């Protein structure tokens, strides 16, 4: 029974991640979501920078600390090892959801492109960045990265083994294509 519970937990964590990812696409692109990066009343730029900086720092700290081997060793005393990655994914998703909810628009314009080939190009770069992110996750095993492989192996009674380190496609040219994809998305 505990194997099934762990598997369902992993699926739920992945579902939360996937919903968060879809919201992030709209949040960053300013479309299709109730609150986006530029929506809402604009207040003090200093308040917005402080709040947004704190939210980004919270996500960065959570994301970095929970990925460290020393943290994983301590954490797996509380959380069963097969669900450790799923829990990391859940906490990362919750940190992002908090960021989306509490984000304060800074106001002003960095750039604005309303029409024409330049607008189409920027939308194409935005989509290309997202596509690079998605493809990159599958190149290094999407299911392992987001904890699904771990809970599935636990469900069927197989011991988890780390995958062999590989550098396929994008990874031959860039150390972190996921980051390159996100940067392309953020700035287009």
N, C-alpha and C positions, 0 to 999 in steps of 0.2 A: 504493500500500500504506500509506503514512504517513497518508493521509486516513482510511482504514478504521481504522487503529490509534487515531487521535485520536478517531474516533467511538465506538469500543468503549470507550476510556478514559472518555469523557464519560458513556456509559451506566453504566459501573461506578461512577463517582463519584456519579452520581445514585442508583444502587441503594444505595450506602453511606449517602448522605444520607437516603433514604426509610426504610431500616431504623433509622437513628438517630432520625428523627422519630417513628416508631412506638414505639421504646423510650422516647423522651422523654415521650410521652403516658402510658405506664404508669408511668414514673419519677415524674413530677409528680403523677399521680393515685393512686399507691400501689396499683396493681393490675396483674396480668398479666405482671410481669417479676420476675426473680430478685432484683434489688436496686433499691429505690426510695428516694425522698428521705428517708423516715423509717425505713427498715429497717436492721438491723444493730445491733451492740452500741453502747450509748451510753457514751462515755468522757468525758474532760474537755471542758467546753464551750469552753474557751480553745483547745484543740487543734483541735476541730471548726471553730470560727470561723476559725482561722488557715489550716487546710487548705482549707476550703470557700472562704474569701476568696481564697486563692491560685489555686484552680481557676477561680473566676469571673473573676479578673483575667487569667489566662492566656487564657481564651476571649475576653474583651473586647478584650485587646490584639491577639490574632491576628485577630479579626474586624475591628477598626478599622484596624490597620496595613496589612493586606493589601488593604484597600479604597481606600487612598489612592493618588492618581495618581502620586506620586513612587515609591511602592513598585511599582506596576504597571509603570512604565517600566523600572525596574531588573530586576524579576522576569521580564519578557518577553524579557530578554536570555538568560535560562536556560531558560525554559519557553516553548514556541511560543504565540503569541497566541491561536490558536483554542482551546487547552486551558487558558488562564489562569483563566477563570471556573470551569471544572470542578475545577481544582486548588484554587482558593479554597474551593469547596464541600467538597471532600475534606478539606482541612486543618481547616475549621470543624467538620465531622462528627467528625474524629479528636479535636479538642479537647473536644467534647461527650462523646464516648465515654470519654475519660480522666476527665472530670468525673464521669460516672455511676459509673465503676469505683472511683474513689478517694474519692467523697463520704462524709463522716462525718456521721451524724445528730447533730443538736444536742440533741435530747431536749426534754422538756417539751411543753406544748400551747399553741398560739396560740388555736385553737378546735376544737371537736369537735361534730359534729352527726350523731347516729346514726340518726335515723328521721324520718318525717313529711314534711310539706310543705317544711320548711326544708332537709332533706337533698336532696329532689328539686330544689328551687330551686338549691342549690349545684352539683349535678351538671349541671343545665341551663345554669348560667353557665359551668361548666368546658367543656362541649361548645360553647356559643356562642362562647367565646373561641377555641377551636380552629377553629371554622367561620369566624370572622372572619379568622384567620391564613390559612387555605386560600384563601378567596375573594379576599383581598387579593393573594395571589401571582398569581392568575389575572387580576386586574384590571390588573396592570402587566406581564403576560406571564410566566407561570410558567416557561416553557421558556427564556426569555432569562435570567431571574433565576438559574436553576440550571445554566446553561451548556449546555443541550441544543441550543438554537438555534444557538449559535456552532459547535459541532462538527458539527451537521447541515449548516449552510451551507458549512463547510469540506469536508465529504464530497462535496457536490454541486458544488463548485468556485465557489461564489458568495462574494463579499466580504461580510464582516460590516459592517453599518451599525447604529449605535445607533438605538433606537426613539425616536420623537417623545415628548416629555414630555407626559403626560396626567394628568388628575385625575378619574378616573371614580368614581362611587358613593361609597364610604367616604372616598376621598381628597378629596372636595369638602368634607368636614366635619372631618377629622382629618388632620394632616400625615403621621402614621405609623400607619395602622390595624394594621399588623403588630404594632407594639409594644403598642397598645391590646389587641389580641387576646391577646398573650402575657401581659400584665399581668392581664387578666381570668382567664386560665387559671391563672396562678401563685397568685392570691389566692382562688380559689374551690375 
